[in-house]
Amino acid sequence: MARTKDKSTVKDRHVSFRLSVEEHFRLMDKAQRSGLSVGDFVRARSLGARKRKPATVTAMSPLPADLDLAIQLRKIGVNVNQIAHHCNRFQVPPPAELEPLLRDIRRLLTASFGPSG
């Protein structure tokens, strides 16, 4: 038998807003450091809800160069994702310049962080 939900706690409303790439990166980082999902974090901050106990995260704080690299990689990833979305939506092949660019990105990532799993 299915569990009945309390009508007062059903989350059936959707809120949407736009962020810049940097704002989105900061929001995801703050939510992760607080041990909450992005939705729970925004809900807690905007509605003054009781915070959950943060998960214990043992991560070194990034060096400024590492943070800058992460931001740059995220920007590149967003651009590649937009290209892929466009190609899939309109059923067009990816640009010829994309494959060499992806090879270069993979080579740089391997040189910086080692081979990926």
Backbone hydrogen bonds, N-H to C=O, Kabsch-Sander energy under -0.5 kcal/mol:
donor,donor_aa,acceptor,acceptor_aa,energy
9,T,6,D,-1.8
10,V,6,D,-0.6
12,D,10,V,-1.1
24,H,20,S,-2.7
25,F,21,V,-2.3
26,R,22,E,-2.4
27,L,23,E,-2.6
28,M,24,H,-2.5
29,D,25,F,-2.2
30,K,26,R,-2.7
31,A,27,L,-2.5
32,Q,28,M,-2.4
33,R,29,D,-2.6
34,S,30,K,-1.6
35,G,31,A,-0.6
35,G,32,Q,-1.0
36,L,31,A,-2.3
41,F,37,S,-2.7
42,V,38,V,-2.7
43,R,39,G,-2.5
44,A,40,D,-2.6
45,R,41,F,-2.6
46,S,42,V,-2.7
47,L,43,R,-2.4
48,G,44,A,-1.0
49,A,43,R,-0.6
49,A,44,A,-0.7
57,V,55,A,-0.7
58,T,56,T,-0.5
59,A,57,V,-0.9
67,L,63,L,-2.5
68,D,64,P,-2.4
69,L,65,A,-2.4
70,A,66,D,-2.6
71,I,67,L,-2.4
72,Q,68,D,-2.4
73,L,69,L,-2.8
74,R,70,A,-2.3
75,K,71,I,-2.2
76,I,72,Q,-2.2
77,G,73,L,-2.7
78,V,74,R,-2.5
79,N,75,K,-2.2
80,V,76,I,-2.6
81,N,77,G,-2.4
82,Q,78,V,-2.2
83,I,79,N,-2.1
84,A,80,V,-2.5
85,H,81,N,-2.7
86,H,82,Q,-2.3
87,C,83,I,-2.6
88,N,84,A,-2.7
89,R,85,H,-2.7
90,F,86,H,-2.4
91,Q,87,C,-0.6
92,V,87,C,-1.7
98,L,95,P,-1.6
99,E,95,P,-0.5
101,L,97,E,-1.4
102,L,98,L,-2.8
103,R,99,E,-2.2
104,D,100,P,-2.3
105,I,101,L,-2.4
106,R,102,L,-2.7
107,R,103,R,-2.4
108,L,104,D,-2.5
109,L,105,I,-2.5
110,T,106,R,-2.6
111,A,107,R,-2.3
112,S,108,L,-2.1
113,F,109,L,-3.3
114,G,110,T,-1.9
